Amino acid sequence: MRSVDANVLVRWLTRDDERQAALADAVLSAPTLITLTVLIELAWVLRQRYAFDRAALNAALITLIALEHVTVEHEQGVRWALTRHAAGGDLPDMLHLVASVSARAFVTFDRRLVRHAGTDAPLAIETLA
C-alpha cells in the first residue's frame, strides 16, 4: 500500500491536467492510503483554488473514499465528519476531532465547533470561556 499527497487527489478529482490525472488513476487503482492530514489539505485546495461549495466537496470526498482500493485513515470518523460538514460544520474542524480520538477531550474556544459536532462527537469537547 502507498500513501498519497493531496496533489494526486486533486488531479484525480478535477481532471485539470490529463497526463497527471492518468497517473493518479494508476495510483488509485492499487492499494492506497489517504491520511487525515491529506484530506484536510485536499479540502482546503478544493474550496480555495477550485471553488468547490459544501455539497460539491462532500460529494467529491464521498466518491474518493468509496474507491475499491482506497483506505482512509479513521474511515468511520471521516464519514461522521462528512455528515457533520453537510449539516453546516467546518470540515477541517470535524477532522481535527476525528484525529484526536485517542485524547481524553478536545479543548476549544470555538462554540460553533461544539454546536456543529453535535452530541455524537467522537470524543468529549471542552469549551473554554
N, CA, C and O atoms as a GROMACS GRO file, in nm:
protein
  516
    1MET      N    1   0.085  -0.118   0.000
    1MET     CA    2   0.000   0.000   0.000
    1MET      C    3   0.090   0.124   0.000
    1MET      O    4   0.193   0.129   0.067
    2ARG      N    5   0.045   0.223  -0.078
    2ARG     CA    6   0.116   0.351  -0.080
    2ARG      C    7   0.023   0.460  -0.031
    2ARG      O    8  -0.099   0.451  -0.045
    3SER      N    9   0.082   0.563   0.026
    3SER     CA   10   0.007   0.680   0.070
    3SER      C   11   0.024   0.790  -0.036
    3SER      O   12   0.126   0.794  -0.105
    4VAL      N   13  -0.074   0.877  -0.047
    4VAL     CA   14  -0.068   0.982  -0.149
    4VAL      C   15  -0.076   1.120  -0.086
    4VAL      O   16  -0.121   1.137   0.028
    5ASP      N   17  -0.031   1.220  -0.163
    5ASP     CA   18  -0.048   1.357  -0.117
    5ASP      C   19  -0.173   1.417  -0.182
    5ASP      O   20  -0.234   1.357  -0.269
    6ALA      N   21  -0.208   1.535  -0.137
    6ALA     CA   22  -0.331   1.600  -0.184
    6ALA      C   23  -0.326   1.630  -0.334
    6ALA      O   24  -0.430   1.627  -0.400
    7ASN      N   25  -0.208   1.657  -0.389
    7ASN     CA   26  -0.199   1.690  -0.531
    7ASN      C   27  -0.244   1.575  -0.621
    7ASN      O   28  -0.308   1.597  -0.724
    8VAL      N   29  -0.211   1.453  -0.582
    8VAL     CA   30  -0.255   1.336  -0.659
    8VAL      C   31  -0.408   1.331  -0.660
    8VAL      O   32  -0.470   1.305  -0.764
    9LEU      N   33  -0.468   1.356  -0.544
    9LEU     CA   34  -0.613   1.351  -0.533
    9LEU      C   35  -0.680   1.467  -0.606
    9LEU      O   36  -0.787   1.450  -0.666
   10VAL      N   37  -0.618   1.584  -0.603
   10VAL     CA   38  -0.672   1.698  -0.678
   10VAL      C   39  -0.674   1.666  -0.826
   10VAL      O   40  -0.773   1.690  -0.894
   11ARG      N   41  -0.564   1.610  -0.877
   11ARG     CA   42  -0.559   1.576  -1.020
   11ARG      C   43  -0.666   1.474  -1.054
   11ARG      O   44  -0.731   1.485  -1.158
   12TRP      N   45  -0.685   1.373  -0.967
   12TRP     CA   46  -0.784   1.269  -0.994
   12TRP      C   47  -0.925   1.328  -0.994
   12TRP      O   48  -1.006   1.293  -1.079
   13LEU      N   49  -0.954   1.416  -0.899
   13LEU     CA   50  -1.088   1.472  -0.887
   13LEU      C   51  -1.120   1.578  -0.992
   13LEU      O   52  -1.230   1.582  -1.045
   14THR      N   53  -1.024   1.664  -1.022
   14THR     CA   54  -1.053   1.779  -1.111
   14THR      C   55  -1.025   1.749  -1.257
   14THR      O   56  -1.083   1.813  -1.345
   15ARG      N   57  -0.938   1.654  -1.284
   15ARG     CA   58  -0.901   1.618  -1.422
   15ARG      C   59  -0.848   1.740  -1.497
   15ARG      O   60  -0.863   1.747  -1.619
   16ASP      N   61  -0.787   1.836  -1.428
   16ASP     CA   62  -0.743   1.959  -1.493
   16ASP      C   63  -0.607   1.945  -1.562
   16ASP      O   64  -0.561   2.038  -1.628
   17ASP      N   65  -0.545   1.832  -1.548
   17ASP     CA   66  -0.421   1.801  -1.620
   17ASP      C   67  -0.433   1.653  -1.657
   17ASP      O   68  -0.412   1.566  -1.573
   18GLU      N   69  -0.466   1.626  -1.781
   18GLU     CA   70  -0.497   1.488  -1.821
   18GLU      C   71  -0.381   1.392  -1.802
   18GLU      O   72  -0.402   1.277  -1.766
   19ARG      N   73  -0.258   1.438  -1.826
   19ARG     CA   74  -0.143   1.350  -1.806
   19ARG      C   75  -0.131   1.312  -1.659
   19ARG      O   76  -0.114   1.194  -1.627
   20GLN      N   77  -0.140   1.410  -1.571
   20GLN     CA   78  -0.131   1.381  -1.428
   20GLN      C   79  -0.254   1.305  -1.378
   20GLN      O   80  -0.244   1.222  -1.288
   21ALA      N   81  -0.369   1.333  -1.436
   21ALA     CA   82  -0.491   1.259  -1.397
   21ALA      C   83  -0.475   1.111  -1.430
   21ALA      O   84  -0.518   1.025  -1.352
   22ALA      N   85  -0.415   1.081  -1.544
   22ALA     CA   86  -0.393   0.940  -1.580
   22ALA      C   87  -0.297   0.873  -1.482
   22ALA      O   88  -0.316   0.758  -1.446
   23LEU      N   89  -0.194   0.945  -1.441
   23LEU     CA   90  -0.102   0.891  -1.341
   23LEU      C   91  -0.173   0.870  -1.207
   23LEU      O   92  -0.150   0.769  -1.140
   24ALA      N   93  -0.259   0.963  -1.170
   24ALA     CA   94  -0.338   0.949  -1.047
   24ALA      C   95  -0.432   0.829  -1.057
   24ALA      O   96  -0.451   0.757  -0.960
   25ASP      N   97  -0.491   0.808  -1.174
   25ASP     CA   98  -0.576   0.690  -1.195
   25ASP      C   99  -0.500   0.562  -1.164
   25ASP      O  100  -0.551   0.472  -1.097
   26ALA      N  101  -0.377   0.554  -1.214
   26ALA     CA  102  -0.295   0.435  -1.193
   26ALA      C  103  -0.265   0.415  -1.045
   26ALA      O  104  -0.271   0.303  -0.994
   27VAL      N  105  -0.233   0.523  -0.976
   27VAL     CA  106  -0.204   0.512  -0.833
   27VAL      C  107  -0.326   0.463  -0.757
   27VAL      O  108  -0.316   0.373  -0.674
   28LEU      N  109  -0.442   0.522  -0.785
   28LEU     CA  110  -0.564   0.489  -0.711
   28LEU      C  111  -0.626   0.357  -0.752
   28LEU      O  112  -0.724   0.312  -0.691
   29SER      N  113  -0.571   0.294  -0.854
   29SER     CA  114  -0.620   0.161  -0.892
   29SER      C  115  -0.546   0.050  -0.817
   29SER      O  116  -0.575  -0.068  -0.836
   30ALA      N  117  -0.452   0.088  -0.732
   30ALA     CA  118  -0.379  -0.005  -0.646
   30ALA      C  119  -0.406   0.035  -0.501
   30ALA      O  120  -0.454   0.146  -0.476
   31PRO      N  121  -0.375  -0.051  -0.405
   31PRO     CA  122  -0.399  -0.016  -0.265
   31PRO      C  123  -0.334   0.117  -0.226
   31PRO      O  124  -0.213   0.136  -0.241
   32THR      N  125  -0.417   0.208  -0.176
   32THR     CA  126  -0.374   0.344  -0.146
   32THR      C  127  -0.430   0.388  -0.012
   32THR      O  128  -0.546   0.363   0.019
   33LEU      N  129  -0.346   0.454   0.066
   33LEU     CA  130  -0.387   0.511   0.194
   33LEU      C  131  -0.402   0.661   0.180
   33LEU      O  132  -0.316   0.729   0.125
   34ILE      N  133  -0.514   0.713   0.232
   34ILE     CA  134  -0.534   0.858   0.240
   34ILE      C  135  -0.542   0.894   0.388
   34ILE      O  136  -0.630   0.845   0.460
   35THR      N  137  -0.451   0.979   0.433
   35THR     CA  138  -0.446   1.018   0.573
   35THR      C  139  -0.537   1.138   0.600
   35THR      O  140  -0.580   1.207   0.508
   36LEU      N  141  -0.565   1.159   0.728
   36LEU     CA  142  -0.648   1.273   0.767
   36LEU      C  143  -0.584   1.406   0.728
   36LEU      O  144  -0.654   1.497   0.684
   37THR      N  145  -0.454   1.416   0.743
   37THR     CA  146  -0.389   1.543   0.709
   37THR      C  147  -0.401   1.572   0.560
   37THR      O  148  -0.417   1.688   0.520
   38VAL      N  149  -0.393   1.470   0.479
   38VAL     CA  150  -0.411   1.488   0.334
   38VAL      C  151  -0.554   1.530   0.303
   38VAL      O  152  -0.576   1.616   0.218
   39LEU      N  153  -0.651   1.472   0.371
   39LEU     CA  154  -0.791   1.513   0.350
   39LEU      C  155  -0.813   1.659   0.387
   39LEU      O  156  -0.886   1.730   0.318
   40ILE      N  157  -0.750   1.704   0.496
   40ILE     CA  158  -0.764   1.844   0.536
   40ILE      C  159  -0.706   1.936   0.428
   40ILE      O  160  -0.767   2.035   0.390
   41GLU      N  161  -0.587   1.901   0.379
   41GLU     CA  162  -0.525   1.982   0.273
   41GLU      C  163  -0.608   1.976   0.145
   41GLU      O  164  -0.628   2.078   0.079
   42LEU      N  165  -0.656   1.859   0.110
   42LEU     CA  166  -0.737   1.843  -0.010
   42LEU      C  167  -0.862   1.930  -0.003
   42LEU      O  168  -0.896   1.998  -0.100
   43ALA      N  169  -0.929   1.928   0.110
   43ALA     CA  170  -1.050   2.010   0.128
   43ALA      C  171  -1.017   2.158   0.110
   43ALA      O  172  -1.092   2.231   0.045
   44TRP      N  173  -0.905   2.201   0.167
   44TRP     CA  174  -0.866   2.342   0.154
   44TRP      C  175  -0.842   2.379   0.008
   44TRP      O  176  -0.891   2.481  -0.040
   45VAL      N  177  -0.767   2.295  -0.064
   45VAL     CA  178  -0.736   2.324  -0.205
   45VAL      C  179  -0.863   2.327  -0.289
   45VAL      O  180  -0.882   2.417  -0.371
   46LEU      N  181  -0.951   2.229  -0.269
   46LEU     CA  182  -1.073   2.226  -0.350
   46LEU      C  183  -1.163   2.345  -0.321
   46LEU      O  184  -1.228   2.396  -0.413
   47ARG      N  185  -1.168   2.391  -0.196
   47ARG     CA  186  -1.250   2.510  -0.163
   47ARG      C  187  -1.186   2.638  -0.215
   47ARG      O  188  -1.254   2.720  -0.278
   48GLN      N  189  -1.056   2.655  -0.190
   48GLN     CA  190  -0.990   2.781  -0.222
   48GLN      C  191  -0.953   2.795  -0.370
   48GLN      O  192  -0.979   2.898  -0.431
   49ARG      N  193  -0.894   2.694  -0.425
   49ARG     CA  194  -0.842   2.703  -0.563
   49ARG      C  195  -0.948   2.668  -0.667
   49ARG      O  196  -0.950   2.725  -0.776
   50TYR      N  197  -1.037   2.574  -0.634
   50TYR     CA  198  -1.134   2.526  -0.732
   50TYR      C  199  -1.277   2.567  -0.700
   50TYR      O  200  -1.370   2.529  -0.771
   51ALA      N  201  -1.296   2.642  -0.593
   51ALA     CA  202  -1.427   2.698  -0.554
   51ALA      C  203  -1.536   2.592  -0.538
   51ALA      O  204  -1.652   2.617  -0.569
   52PHE      N  205  -1.498   2.474  -0.488
   52PHE     CA  206  -1.599   2.372  -0.458
   52PHE      C  207  -1.687   2.426  -0.345
   52PHE      O  208  -1.635   2.475  -0.245
   53ASP      N  209  -1.817   2.416  -0.361
   53ASP     CA  210  -1.904   2.451  -0.250
   53ASP      C  211  -1.916   2.330  -0.157
   53ASP      O  212  -1.860   2.224  -0.185
   54ARG      N  213  -1.989   2.346  -0.048
   54ARG     CA  214  -2.003   2.241   0.053
   54ARG      C  215  -2.052   2.109  -0.009
   54ARG      O  216  -1.996   2.003   0.017
   55ALA      N  217  -2.156   2.117  -0.090
   55ALA     CA  218  -2.214   1.995  -0.149
   55ALA      C  219  -2.116   1.928  -0.245
   55ALA      O  220  -2.102   1.805  -0.244
   56ALA      N  221  -2.050   2.007  -0.328
   56ALA     CA  222  -1.954   1.950  -0.424
   56ALA      C  223  -1.835   1.888  -0.353
   56ALA      O  224  -1.787   1.782  -0.393
   57LEU      N  225  -1.789   1.952  -0.247
   57LEU     CA  226  -1.677   1.899  -0.172
   57LEU      C  227  -1.715   1.766  -0.106
   57LEU      O  228  -1.640   1.669  -0.114
   58ASN      N  229  -1.831   1.762  -0.044
   58ASN     CA  230  -1.874   1.636   0.019
   58ASN      C  231  -1.890   1.526  -0.084
   58ASN      O  232  -1.844   1.413  -0.063
   59ALA      N  233  -1.952   1.557  -0.195
   59ALA     CA  234  -1.972   1.456  -0.300
   59ALA      C  235  -1.837   1.404  -0.351
   59ALA      O  236  -1.821   1.283  -0.370
   60ALA      N  237  -1.742   1.492  -0.372
   60ALA     CA  238  -1.610   1.451  -0.421
   60ALA      C  239  -1.541   1.360  -0.321
   60ALA      O  240  -1.483   1.258  -0.359
   61LEU      N  241  -1.547   1.396  -0.193
   61LEU     CA  242  -1.478   1.315  -0.092
   61LEU      C  243  -1.547   1.181  -0.070
   61LEU      O  244  -1.481   1.080  -0.047
   62ILE      N  245  -1.678   1.178  -0.078
   62ILE     CA  246  -1.750   1.052  -0.065
   62ILE      C  247  -1.715   0.959  -0.182
   62ILE      O  248  -1.695   0.839  -0.162
   63THR      N  249  -1.708   1.014  -0.301
   63THR     CA  250  -1.668   0.936  -0.418
   63THR      C  251  -1.528   0.881  -0.401
   63THR      O  252  -1.501   0.764  -0.431
   64LEU      N  253  -1.439   0.964  -0.353
   64LEU     CA  254  -1.299   0.925  -0.335
   64LEU      C  255  -1.285   0.812  -0.233
   64LEU      O  256  -1.216   0.713  -0.259
   65ILE      N  257  -1.349   0.826  -0.118
   65ILE     CA  258  -1.330   0.724  -0.014
   65ILE      C  259  -1.404   0.594  -0.045
   65ILE      O  260  -1.380   0.492   0.020
   66ALA      N  261  -1.493   0.599  -0.142
   66ALA     CA  262  -1.564   0.477  -0.182
   66ALA      C  263  -1.487   0.394  -0.284
   66ALA      O  264  -1.529   0.284  -0.319
   67LEU      N  265  -1.375   0.445  -0.333
   67LEU     CA  266  -1.298   0.371  -0.432
   67LEU      C  267  -1.252   0.237  -0.374
   67LEU      O  268  -1.215   0.227  -0.257
   68GLU      N  269  -1.254   0.137  -0.458
   68GLU     CA  270  -1.226  -0.001  -0.416
   68GLU      C  271  -1.091  -0.018  -0.347
   68GLU      O  272  -1.082  -0.090  -0.248
   69HIS      N  273  -0.988   0.045  -0.397
   69HIS     CA  274  -0.853   0.022  -0.345
   69HIS      C  275  -0.807   0.128  -0.246
   69HIS      O  276  -0.691   0.128  -0.204
   70VAL      N  277  -0.896   0.218  -0.208
   70VAL     CA  278  -0.860   0.326  -0.117
   70VAL      C  279  -0.894   0.290   0.027
   70VAL      O  280  -1.004   0.244   0.057
   71THR      N  281  -0.798   0.311   0.114
   71THR     CA  282  -0.818   0.300   0.258
   71THR      C  283  -0.801   0.440   0.315
   71THR      O  284  -0.703   0.508   0.286
   72VAL      N  285  -0.896   0.482   0.396
   72VAL     CA  286  -0.891   0.615   0.456
   72VAL      C  287  -0.862   0.599   0.605
   72VAL      O  288  -0.927   0.521   0.675
   73GLU      N  289  -0.764   0.672   0.652
   73GLU     CA  290  -0.734   0.672   0.795
   73GLU      C  291  -0.860   0.713   0.872
   73GLU      O  292  -0.923   0.813   0.838
   74HIS      N  293  -0.896   0.638   0.973
   74HIS     CA  294  -1.015   0.665   1.055
   74HIS      C  295  -1.141   0.680   0.968
   74HIS      O  296  -1.215   0.777   0.982
   75GLU      N  297  -1.164   0.584   0.879
   75GLU     CA  298  -1.272   0.597   0.781
   75GLU      C  299  -1.408   0.626   0.844
   75GLU      O  300  -1.480   0.714   0.797
   76GLN      N  301  -1.444   0.556   0.949
   76GLN     CA  302  -1.575   0.582   1.011
   76GLN      C  303  -1.582   0.724   1.063
   76GLN      O  304  -1.685   0.790   1.050
   77GLY      N  305  -1.474   0.772   1.121
   77GLY     CA  306  -1.469   0.910   1.168
   77GLY      C  307  -1.478   1.009   1.055
   77GLY      O  308  -1.543   1.113   1.067
   78VAL      N  309  -1.414   0.978   0.943
   78VAL     CA  310  -1.421   1.066   0.826
   78VAL      C  311  -1.565   1.072   0.775
   78VAL      O  312  -1.614   1.178   0.737
   79ARG      N  313  -1.632   0.959   0.773
   79ARG     CA  314  -1.772   0.958   0.730
   79ARG      C  315  -1.858   1.041   0.826
   79ARG      O  316  -1.948   1.113   0.782
   80TRP      N  317  -1.831   1.032   0.955
   80TRP     CA  318  -1.901   1.117   1.053
   80TRP      C  319  -1.872   1.264   1.023
   80TRP      O  320  -1.964   1.345   1.022
   81ALA      N  321  -1.746   1.298   0.998
   81ALA     CA  322  -1.708   1.438   0.971
   81ALA      C  323  -1.778   1.490   0.846
   81ALA      O  324  -1.821   1.605   0.843
   82LEU      N  325  -1.790   1.407   0.744
   82LEU     CA  326  -1.859   1.449   0.622
   82LEU      C  327  -2.007   1.473   0.648
   82LEU      O  328  -2.067   1.565   0.592
   83THR      N  329  -2.066   1.392   0.733
   83THR     CA  330  -2.207   1.414   0.770
   83THR      C  331  -2.223   1.546   0.844
   83THR      O  332  -2.315   1.623   0.815
   84ARG      N  333  -2.133   1.572   0.937
   84ARG     CA  334  -2.139   1.698   1.013
   84ARG      C  335  -2.111   1.818   0.921
   84ARG      O  336  -2.172   1.924   0.938
   85HIS      N  337  -2.020   1.801   0.826
   85HIS     CA  338  -1.991   1.906   0.728
   85HIS      C  339  -2.113   1.936   0.642
   85HIS      O  340  -2.145   2.052   0.617
   86ALA      N  341  -2.181   1.832   0.598
   86ALA     CA  342  -2.303   1.850   0.518
   86ALA      C  343  -2.409   1.927   0.595
   86ALA      O  344  -2.492   1.997   0.536
   87ALA      N  345  -2.407   1.913   0.727
   87ALA     CA  346  -2.505   1.981   0.812
   87ALA      C  347  -2.460   2.121   0.853
   87ALA      O  348  -2.529   2.188   0.930
   88GLY      N  349  -2.345   2.167   0.803
   88GLY     CA  350  -2.301   2.304   0.830
   88GLY      C  351  -2.171   2.319   0.904
   88GLY      O  352  -2.123   2.431   0.922
   89GLY      N  353  -2.112   2.209   0.948
   89GLY     CA  354  -1.985   2.217   1.022
   89GLY      C  355  -1.867   2.244   0.930
   89GLY      O  356  -1.875   2.225   0.809
   90ASP      N  357  -1.759   2.289   0.990
   90ASP     CA  358  -1.634   2.312   0.918
   90ASP      C  359  -1.560   2.179   0.907
   90ASP      O  360  -1.529   2.116   1.008
   91LEU      N  361  -1.533   2.135   0.785
   91LEU     CA  362  -1.474   2.003   0.766
   91LEU      C  363  -1.339   1.988   0.836
   91LEU      O  364  -1.319   1.888   0.905
   92PRO      N  365  -1.245   2.082   0.822
   92PRO     CA  366  -1.120   2.064   0.896
   92PRO      C  367  -1.141   2.052   1.047
   92PRO      O  368  -1.075   1.970   1.112
   93ASP      N  369  -1.232   2.131   1.104
   93ASP     CA  370  -1.260   2.119   1.248
   93ASP      C  371  -1.309   1.979   1.282
   93ASP      O  372  -1.265   1.919   1.380
   94MET      N  373  -1.399   1.927   1.202
   94MET     CA  374  -1.454   1.794   1.230
   94MET      C  375  -1.344   1.687   1.215
   94MET      O  376  -1.341   1.591   1.292
   95LEU      N  377  -1.255   1.704   1.118
   95LEU     CA  378  -1.145   1.609   1.101
   95LEU      C  379  -1.044   1.620   1.214
   95LEU      O  380  -0.982   1.521   1.252
   96HIS      N  381  -1.026   1.740   1.269
   96HIS     CA  382  -0.939   1.755   1.387
   96HIS      C  383  -0.995   1.674   1.504
   96HIS      O  384  -0.920   1.612   1.579
   97LEU      N  385  -1.126   1.675   1.519
   97LEU     CA  386  -1.188   1.593   1.624
   97LEU      C  387  -1.160   1.446   1.600
   97LEU      O  388  -1.123   1.373   1.693
   98VAL      N  389  -1.177   1.402   1.477
   98VAL     CA  390  -1.152   1.261   1.443
   98VAL      C  391  -1.006   1.225   1.473
   98VAL      O  392  -0.978   1.117   1.525
   99ALA      N  393  -0.914   1.314   1.440
   99ALA     CA  394  -0.772   1.287   1.463
   99ALA      C  395  -0.737   1.282   1.611
   99ALA      O  396  -0.632   1.231   1.649
  100SER      N  397  -0.824   1.334   1.695
  100SER     CA  398  -0.797   1.345   1.839
  100SER      C  399  -0.859   1.234   1.922
  100SER      O  400  -0.860   1.243   2.045
  101VAL      N  401  -0.910   1.131   1.859
  101VAL     CA  402  -0.987   1.030   1.933
  101VAL      C  403  -0.908   0.958   2.042
  101VAL      O  404  -0.968   0.901   2.132
  102SER      N  405  -0.778   0.961   2.036
  102SER     CA  406  -0.700   0.896   2.141
  102SER      C  407  -0.684   0.986   2.264
  102SER      O  408  -0.630   0.942   2.366
  103ALA      N  409  -0.729   1.108   2.256
  103ALA     CA  410  -0.723   1.201   2.369
  103ALA      C  411  -0.845   1.184   2.459
  103ALA      O  412  -0.945   1.125   2.419
  104ARG      N  413  -0.836   1.236   2.579
  104ARG     CA  414  -0.950   1.233   2.672
  104ARG      C  415  -1.056   1.333   2.629
  104ARG      O  416  -1.176   1.307   2.644
  105ALA      N  417  -1.011   1.449   2.574
  105ALA     CA  418  -1.105   1.553   2.534
  105ALA      C  419  -1.037   1.645   2.433
  105ALA      O  420  -0.914   1.649   2.423
  106PHE      N  421  -1.118   1.718   2.360
  106PHE     CA  422  -1.073   1.820   2.265
  106PHE      C  423  -1.111   1.954   2.327
  106PHE      O  424  -1.228   1.975   2.360
  107VAL      N  425  -1.015   2.043   2.342
  107VAL     CA  426  -1.038   2.170   2.410
  107VAL      C  427  -1.036   2.283   2.308
  107VAL      O  428  -0.946   2.291   2.224
  108THR      N  429  -1.138   2.370   2.315
  108THR     CA  430  -1.151   2.477   2.217
  108THR      C  431  -1.221   2.598   2.278
  108THR      O  432  -1.291   2.588   2.379
  109PHE      N  433  -1.202   2.713   2.215
  109PHE     CA  434  -1.282   2.831   2.245
  109PHE      C  435  -1.404   2.838   2.152
  109PHE      O  436  -1.496   2.916   2.176
  110ASP      N  437  -1.404   2.758   2.048
  110ASP     CA  438  -1.499   2.768   1.937
  110ASP      C  439  -1.632   2.700   1.969
  110ASP      O  440  -1.647   2.579   1.954
  111ARG      N  441  -1.728   2.780   2.013
  111ARG     CA  442  -1.861   2.726   2.046
  111ARG      C  443  -1.933   2.676   1.920
  111ARG      O  444  -2.015   2.585   1.927
  112ARG      N  445  -1.903   2.736   1.807
  112ARG     CA  446  -1.963   2.692   1.680
  112ARG      C  447  -1.920   2.548   1.649
  112ARG      O  448  -2.001   2.466   1.606
  113LEU      N  449  -1.792   2.518   1.672
  113LEU     CA  450  -1.742   2.383   1.651
  113LEU      C  451  -1.819   2.284   1.737
  113LEU      O  452  -1.860   2.178   1.690
  114VAL      N  453  -1.839   2.320   1.864
  114VAL     CA  454  -1.913   2.232   1.956
  114VAL      C  455  -2.054   2.209   1.905
  114VAL      O  456  -2.102   2.096   1.904
  115ARG      N  457  -2.120   2.316   1.864
  115ARG     CA  458  -2.258   2.305   1.815
  115ARG      C  459  -2.265   2.215   1.691
  115ARG      O  460  -2.354   2.130   1.680
  116HIS      N  461  -2.172   2.234   1.598
  116HIS     CA  462  -2.174   2.155   1.475
  116HIS      C  463  -2.129   2.011   1.494
  116HIS      O  464  -2.167   1.923   1.417
  117ALA      N  465  -2.049   1.986   1.596
  117ALA     CA  466  -2.005   1.848   1.622
  117ALA      C  467  -2.122   1.763   1.671
  117ALA      O  468  -2.125   1.642   1.648
  118GLY      N  469  -2.217   1.826   1.739
  118GLY     CA  470  -2.335   1.753   1.784
  118GLY      C  471  -2.307   1.662   1.902
  118GLY      O  472  -2.197   1.661   1.958
  119THR      N  473  -2.406   1.588   1.937
  119THR     CA  474  -2.396   1.501   2.055
  119THR      C  475  -2.324   1.370   2.025
  119THR      O  476  -2.290   1.296   2.117
  120ASP      N  477  -2.300   1.341   1.898
  120ASP     CA  478  -2.232   1.216   1.863
  120ASP      C  479  -2.085   1.238   1.826
  120ASP      O  480  -2.028   1.159   1.751
  121ALA      N  481  -2.026   1.346   1.877
  121ALA     CA  482  -1.884   1.372   1.850
  121ALA      C  483  -1.799   1.252   1.893
  121ALA      O  484  -1.834   1.182   1.987
  122PRO      N  485  -1.688   1.230   1.824
  122PRO     CA  486  -1.607   1.112   1.855
  122PRO      C  487  -1.533   1.117   1.988
  122PRO      O  488  -1.476   1.016   2.030
  123LEU      N  489  -1.533   1.232   2.054
  123LEU     CA  490  -1.474   1.244   2.186
  123LEU      C  491  -1.536   1.363   2.257
  123LEU      O  492  -1.604   1.444   2.194
  124ALA      N  493  -1.513   1.373   2.386
  124ALA     CA  494  -1.568   1.486   2.462
  124ALA      C  495  -1.504   1.617   2.413
  124ALA      O  496  -1.386   1.620   2.377
  125ILE      N  497  -1.582   1.723   2.412
  125ILE     CA  498  -1.531   1.854   2.374
  125ILE      C  499  -1.549   1.947   2.493
  125ILE      O  500  -1.658   1.961   2.547
  126GLU      N  501  -1.440   2.010   2.532
  126GLU     CA  502  -1.444   2.108   2.642
  126GLU      C  503  -1.433   2.248   2.582
  126GLU      O  504  -1.343   2.277   2.503
  127THR      N  505  -1.527   2.334   2.620
  127THR     CA  506  -1.525   2.471   2.571
  127THR      C  507  -1.472   2.563   2.679
  127THR      O  508  -1.522   2.565   2.791
  128LEU      N  509  -1.370   2.637   2.644
  128LEU     CA  510  -1.314   2.735   2.736
  128LEU      C  511  -1.398   2.863   2.729
  128LEU      O  512  -1.452   2.896   2.624
  129ALA      N  513  -1.407   2.933   2.842
  129ALA     CA  514  -1.487   3.057   2.848
  129ALA      C  515  -1.422   3.168   2.768
  129ALA      O  516  -1.475   3.279   2.762
   0.00000   0.00000   0.00000
